Amino acid sequence: MKLFRTKSSRIKQADQTNGQSEPGRRSFLQKAGLGGLSLATIPFLGVEEQLEYTTQKVNRYSKPTDLKITDLRIAEIGKGVAFRTPIVRIYTNQGIVGHGDVRDGAAKEYALFLKSRILGENPCNVERLFKKIRQFGHHGRQGGGVSGVEMALWDLAGKAYNVPVYQLLGGKYRDKVRVYCDTTISKDPHEYAERMQARIDMGYTALKMDIGIGLLEGMEGAIINDPRGKLQPWQHEYRDYGWTKHPFTSVQITEKGLDRLMEFLHVMREKIGYEIPMGTDHWGHFSVNEAIKIARATEPYNLAYIEDIIPWQYTDQWREITESSVTPTQTGEDIYMLEGGFEELITKRAVDIVHPDPNTAGGILETKRIGDFATKHGIGFMHHHAAGPVSFLGCVHSAAATENFMWLEHHAVDKPDWENLVTGIEKPIVQDGYVKVPEAPGLGVELNEEVVEKYLIDGEKLFAPTPEWDKIRSWDRLWS
């Protein structure tokens, strides 16, 4: 018989003995371990010994009902280990902490703004706290604060109850989550194909390639109203091409340009074959007509999906593209929440696959809700991700707990120190194109602070105090 005791309970051991000497406790446990104790014996034991025996397998890491949030701090990383990512740490009165990531490229203030709304609360009330803070999120990177805090709350709840997060979501449908990875771009289609083959050789079973008008730069007669061409059509605009929504650019791809882009797909399929799924992204900013032209041209190459070929907000245009081609359509990485976001896309069957990023969509549970809603309407479901390993594992829990899930994006294949940002999990985290669902409490990892500190952005300190965010300075009610 072995007493179940965590590090936290050992630290507080003197406070928990209620005056009984440690040698006496050890003697009792040794006797129990040698011969066992019958139920008839227990009534004759002292109160402390009865409690010790009957609760020996109970997690003593924390007392969940008394858990309170005491602080929220940020450590923002970048410097080549990941896209610029603020890591959230939530502290409690019982010594356990929870972690989450703000969406890659988002401002840390999106999370810090929420601190005053959750101080003193029990982090195990995840859904209630999410409903309290969700009004402060929005689409794109603005959803990053709410999502990162939500993920850290789940991490804390799992640690408090000594179970992995997926278990708190209702259990898991799979032991491993399939991953797809991006491939670095080359303007030489043969070199590009070789790079994709290298991903397959690493064990990946699903891929994505960025392909679009950027590969046509300098090619005469390939693009009409070329944003980087001689005419410099954005020179007098208040915003550049990258900030102009697709329907308003007047960019078109000529037959010559389209043939060149299809050459990349042809060489790719010649190299890697047709068994492995291949998605595409970053085609450019152009109208629904150009999108339909491209989607139809790609049909011979049986793409797994064509992603974000127009902005997600144009639901009716998405449906027009989807109904005009057999190439599957996909969008969603910048959408916040099911209600007011994914719901219309899904109910109108505007796309074939939705692709939320849990770091924008509202966190782990909201992303699962999106997946379940998509399943109800026969729409495919994937995860976008491009931040640190903490939220990557958060995605794994969400994916494991959602019945019809396809693939999770891995955007750090070429960053060897990325997975060294965390400890407590088997390495490498991605093995043969899959991630094993963590069984440790919470998200299943802790931060390696030494490595995190190595990659802090300039001027950032490791989880510096944030007292300036402690108090609410507004009346948050949305109704009168």
N, C-alpha and C positions, 0 to 999 in steps of 0.2 A: 504494500500500500504506500502510495506516494502522495504527500500533501501537495495540492495544487496551489502554488503561491507565485504571484507575479513580482516583478522587480519593485513596483510601487508598494505592494503590500509588505515586502521585505524591508523597504526603507522605513515604513511606518510600524514596524513590528512591535516596537516598545509600547506604542500607543494602543495596540490591539490585544495585548496579553492580559489586560485587566488585573495586573498584579501577580499573575502566576509566573513563577520562575521559568526561564527557558529550559534548564535541565529537566524540570518536571514535565514540561510539554514534550520534550524529546523522548523521555522515558515512556510516556503514554503512547506516543505514536509508534515507538519501536515495538511495544507490546502488541499494539493493534496490528502492526505489519507482520509480526512473527506468526501469530496464530489466528488472526482475524477476530472480529467481535460479532457476537450474535445479537439479534434484536432484543433478546431477553436481558442481555448484559447492559445495554445502554441506559435503562432507567436508574441503574445503580451508580452511574458515573456522575461526577460533578457537572454543574451547569456549563462551565467553560469547556469541559471535555466533550460533553454531548454536542455542543455547538461546533466544536472543532471537527468532530467525527462526521456529523451529518452534513456539514457544509464544505467538506474538504475539496470538492470538485467545482465549487462555485467560484466564478471569476471575482477576484478582489481588487481588480485594477482600479475600479472606481465605483461609486454609488450613483447610478444614473439619475435617480430622482432628485438628487441634490447637486447635480452638475450645473455650473454657471459659467457663462462666458465672462472673462475678465479683461481681455485685450485682443486687438487685431493689429498685426504688423505685416510689413511687406519686405521681400528681398527680390529685387528686379535683376534678372539675368539677361545675357545676350552674348556678345563677344565670340560668336562663332559656335557656341555649344547648342544654341537653339535660336529660333526667331525671338526677338525681344519679348520677354515674358515676365510679368510680375507674379511672384509666388506669394500666396496668401498663407499666413499662419494665424490661427485662432487659438488663444490661450484659455485655460479654465482654472477654476479654483481647486481642482484635484490633480493638477500637474500634467494632465494629458493635453496634447495639442493636436489640432487637425490642419491638414494642408489642402490647398487647391490652387489652380492656376487661373489668372485672368487671361482672357483670350490673347493670343500672340499679336503683338503690335498695338494692343490697347493701352490706355493710360491707367496707371495704378490707382489714380484718384477715383475711378469707377467703383473700386472695392472699398477704399478708405472712407468714402462718403457714407457707406453703410454701417460703419462701426458703431455710431451712436444709436442706431436702430436695433442692435442686437446685444449690446452690453447688458449683463445681468440676466440674460435669457438662458434657458436650458437648451443647449444645442441639439439635444435628442428630439426636440419638437421641430423636425426639419421642415415638414410641409407647412406648418403654421408660420414659421419664420420666413419661409419662401414667399408666402402670400403677403407677408408684411413688407418685404423688400422688392417684390417683383416690379412694382410701379416705377422703380428707379433704373430699370433696364430698358434696352431698346435694340433695334436691329443692328447688325454689324458688330463692330468692336464694342459698342455701347452696352451690349449684353454681357460683356466679359466680367464686370464686377459682380453682378448678381449670381452669375453662373459659377464663378470661382469661389464665392462665399458658400453657396449651396453645396458645392463639392466638399469643401472643408467641413461643413456641418455633418455630412454623411460620414466622413472619415472619423470624426469625433464620436458619432453615434455608434458606429461599428466597433470602435475601440472600447467605448463604455460598456457595451453589451458583449464584447469579446467574440464578435462574429464578423465575417466579411460583408462588405456592403451589399453584394448581390443577394445575400440571404435576407437582408432587411427589405429588399425589393420584391420578395416572394420566391426566391430561389433562382436556380440557373437552368438554362436549356442546353448548355454546352460546356465542356471542360476547357476547350481552347477556342480562341477567337481568331478568325482568319484575317490576315493583314494584306493590304495592297500598298505598294510604295511608288513614289514618283521616281522619275529618271532624269538625270541632268541633261540639259539641252545641248545639241550639236547642230550646226547648220549643214553638216555633211550627213545625209540620210543613212549611209552605211555605218558611220561611226555611232550615230544615234542608235541604230539597231544593235550594234555590238554592246553598247552600254545597257540596253534592255536585256540582252542575253546574259550579261554579267549579273543582273538582278536575279534572274532565274537560277543561275548557277549558285547564288547565295541561298536559294531555297524558297524564294517568293513565288507564290502561285497566282498572283493577280498583280497587274501593273497599271500605271497611268503615265501618259506622256503629254507634255505641253506642246501644242502645235498650233500655229496661227500665223498672222501676218508678220510677226516679228522675224520669222524665217524667210520672208520675202524681201527683207530690207536690201535696197540697192539693185533689185531686179527690175529692169525696165519693162513697163507694160503689164505689171502684175497687180497693181492696186490703183484704184481711182480715188482721188482725194487722200492720197497717202499722208498720214499725219507726220511722217518723217521725211517727206519728199521735198522737191524743189519749191513747191508753192507755199510751204509752211502755212497751211490753212488755219492753224490756231494762233498765229502770231499776234493777232489783235483781240483775242478772246480773253475774258477775265479768268477762264479756267483752261487747263490744257486738255489734250485728248484723253488722258487717263481718267479725268474727272467728268467727262462728258458721257451721259448715258447713251447706250447703243443706238436708239432710234434717231438720235439727233446729230450723228457724225457725218452722214452721207458718204461713208466709206463703203466701197464695193470691191469685190475680188473678180478679176477678169478670168476668162477661161484659161489663159496662160498661167496665172497665179494659182488657180485651183488645181490645175494639172501638177504643178510643182508640189503643192501640199499633199496631194494624193500619192505622189512618188514616195514621200516619207512613210505613208501607211503601207504602200506596196512593199517597200524594202523591209519594213518592220515585220510584216507577216511572212515574207520570204525567209527571214532569219529565225523568228521564234515560233512560227507555225500558228495554227488556229486553235489549239486546245486551250491555251492560257487566255483568260479574259484580259482585255486591254481597253482602258478608258482614255478619254482625251479631254483636255482643258485648255484654257487661255487662247481661244481662237482669235479674239479681237472684239472691237466694239463696232457693231453694224446692225442693220435693221433685220426685222423678221424675214424679209425676202432673201437676204444673203444667208441667214441661218438655215432656211429651208434648202437653199441651193447646196450648202455645205453638207447638211444632214443626208440629203439624197446621194451626193457624190461619195459619201463614206460607206454606203450600204454594202458594196462588195467585200468590205474588209471586216464585217461583222464586229463592230465595236461593242464593248460592254455598255457604253454610254457616251454621250456627248454632253459635257458639263458646262453650266453657266454660259451658254452661248448668247443669251440675252439676260438682262437683270431679272431677278426673281419676282419683282413686283408686278410684271406684266402678265398676269395669269392667262388672259384670253389669248395673247400672242403665243405663250408657251403651249397652250392647247392646240393652236393652229400648227405650230412646228411639230408637235408630237403626232398629230393626225396626218401630217403630210409625208412622213417617212417612217420606215421600219427601224431606223437607228434609235435605240432607247435614249430618252432625254432625262436629265438629272439637274437638280438645283437644291439649294437650301443651306449652305454653310453660313450665310449671313442673316438667317431668319431667327427671330427671337420668339419663342413660345409657339405652342399649338394654336391657341386662340389669338386671332389677329395676325397670324403668320402662316403656318403650314396648313391650317384648316381649309382655307379656300383652295389652295393648290391641290390638296388631296381630294376634297369632295367633288371638284370639277374635273378630276383626272387630267390635270393640265400637264403633268409629267409622269414618266414611267417609274422614276426612283426619286425619293427624297433623301437628302444628304445633310442632316443637321450636324453642326459642331457643338458638342455638349458645353463647350466654353463660351458659346454665344446663345444657344437655344434656351438656356435657363437651368442648366446643370443636369445631373444624372437622372433624376426622376422625371423631369419634364421631357427629356429626350426619350426615355422609355415610353411615356405617354404618346409622343409623336409616332414612335414605331408601332405601338399597338393600334393607333388610329389609322395609320397607313395600311396595316394588315387588314383591318376591317374593310377597307376599300380596294384591296388588291393592288396596292402600290408597294414597290420595293423600298428597302430601307438600308442605309449605310451610315457610316460616321466619317465626317471630316475631322482632321486634327493636325495641328502644326505647332504645338507648344511644347512644354516640358514633360518629363516622364510621370510626374504626379497625376496630371489630368489625363495622360495617355492611359494610365491604369484605371482612372475613373471611367473613361470610355469603355474599357474592357468589362467593368462591372455592369454598365448599362447595356452593353451588347450581349453579355452572358444572360442577362435577365429578360431579354426581349426575344420572343419566340422566332419571328421571321427576320433574321438579321443576315446581311451579306458580308461586307468587309469593312475593316477599320483602316484608315489612312495612317501610314508611318512616314513622317517627313524628315527624319533625322538619321537615315541610313548611313550617311557619309560623315557623321559626327560621333566619333568613337567615345568621347567623354560624356555624351548625352545621358546614357544609362548609368554612368557613375555618379550622377547627381542624387541618386537614391540608393538606399541599402535595404536589406531584409527580403530580397527577392532573388530567385535563381537567375543567373546571368548566362548567356545573353538573354535579354527579356524577350526578344523575338527569335524563335528557333524554327527553322524550316518553314518560314512564312506564317507562323502562328504564335499567339501569346497564350501561355497557360493562365487560366483564371486564378488570381491569388486566393489563398485560403486563410491568410493571416488576417487579424482583425482590421476593420476599417478598409481603406484602399489597399492595404497590404504592403506599404513601403513607408520608410522614414527618410528624411533628407540627410544627405552626406554634406554637412555644413562646410567642411573644408573645401569640397569641390564647388559647392554653391558660391562660396566666397571668392573663389578663384575666377568665377565668370560673372561677378556683379558688374553692372554697367558703371561707367565712370561717375564718381561722386556718390554712388549708392553705398549704404552701410547694411550689414547683415541684420535684418529684422530690428531696425532702430525703433525706439519708442515713438508713438504717434498720439500724444495727448491732445494735440490740436483738433483731433477728430472725435473726441470723447462725447461731445454734447450736441444734441439736435438744435439746429438754428432755424427750423422752419415748421410750419403747420402742414402735415403731410396728407390730411384727409382729402379725398378726391370728390367729395360731395358736400352739399350744404343742407 
